[in-house]
Amino acid sequence: MGNFFSDNIGFQSAGLFNLGIKEAFIELTEHSAILVDVREPGFVDFKRFDVPNIIYLAYSLFNEKYQELPEDKPLILADSVGLRSKEAMLFLQKLEYMNIANLPGGIVEWERQGFPTAKNVKEQYSGSCMCQLRQRNKLIKYK
């Protein structure tokens, strides 16, 4: 597992190959790795990983469209914090994908450590809890 990635990087946890944020950035910018962002469109629209090679494949569509992922390149699965990407990785492991890694901490940790993101503030969500999230700057009319 992880044999497409550079030597002596990453770590195993619960049977999954994981990359640290800096390691992932190097693999994405200096090698041929591709980031697979499994966040849903509403979250991707506001904040994106700013890396050259990225595929957006929402977790809700993952089981249906995973065949579109290249098998000849190392894939780094990511989401907001690393939970859905872990599930996507477990799914791919069952299908014997070997060149995959998880990004624990997701875009939250990526941004916290100062790695590049692209933001569209018009798509930002706000709300005091998940049940109240809605896009900022959008007028919501109630009937």
N, C-alpha and C positions, 0 to 999 in steps of 0.2 A: 504494500500500500504506500502511496506517495512516491513511487519510484520515478515519476516524471519530474519531480521537484528537485531542486538543488540538494546536494549532500549535506548532511549534518544540520538540518533545520527541522523545525516542528517538534511536536510531541504527541504521544499516544495518550488518550484518555477514554476510558470505557469502550475500547475497541475502535475509536475513531482517530484519524490523523488530523491534527489541528495545527494551524499556523498562528504565530503571534502577529500582531498588527504590522510591525516593521518587516518581518519576514514576508508577509503577504504582499506588502507594498513593493518590496524588491522583486519578488516573483512576477508581479503584475507589470512593473515598469521596466525591468531589465531582462526578463526572460519571457517565455511565451505563454505564461498562465493567463487564464480568462476568469474574471469574476462573474459568478452567476448570482444575481441579486434576486432572492425569492420573496421580497416584500411585495405587498399588494400595490397596485398603481397609485392609489391615493397617497401613500407614504413615499413612494419613489418620486412622485411629481414635485414634492416640496424639497427633498434633500437627496442627492445622489453621491455615490462614490465618484470622485473625479480621477478616473484611471482610463488608460487608452482602450483596453479590451474588456468589454462588459456585455453580458447578456441579461436581459430582464425576463424572468420566467416566474410569474407569481406562484406562490405555494399552492393556491387554490386550483391551479391548472397544471401543476407539476406532474402528476400521474399520467395526464393525457398527452403532455408535450415534451417529456424528458428526452424522447428520441431525437429531438432537434439539437441536442447538445453534442458538440464534437467529442469524439472518443480518442482523438489523437493529440489532444492538448491537455495540460493540467488544468483542472477546474477548482476554483476556490468558491465554496458556497457561503453566502452571507445574507444576513437580514438585519433587523434592528438590533438584536442583542445576542443572537446565536442559537435561538431555540428552534425556529422553523428550518433554518439551514441544517441543523443537526438532524431533524426529521427527514429532510430531503436527502441528506447524505446517507442515512440508514437505508432509505429506499433504494438509492443507487448501489449501495454495497450489496444488497440482496440480489441485484441484477449483475453483480460481479464487475462493476466499474472499479478500476484500480487507481486511476490518476485523479483522485479527488481529495480535497482538504476542507475542513470547516474553519470558519473565522469566528472563534468565540468572542463575544462582546459586540459583534456586528458593527454597524455604522455608529452606534453610540460610543463605543470604545475607540473606534477609528478617529472620530472627530475629537474626542477627549484628548487623544494623544497628538493632535495637531496635524493629522494627515488630510490631504485635500478633499474637499467636498464642493459640490455645486448646489446652490440653493435658488429656489424660485419662491420668494416670500409671498407671492400672490396665492400660492398653494398651501400655505402654512395652516395647520389645524390648531385650534385652541379649545379649551374647556377644562373644567375642574376635575373631570374623571372621564374614563373611556366612553361612558354612555352619553356624555354631553359634547363629545368632540364634533366640531364642524369647522369648515374652512373659514379662516379670517377674511375680512374684506368682502364677504359675500352676503348680500342681503337675503335673509330667509323670510319668506312670507308665509304666515299661518292663516288658515281659513277658519 
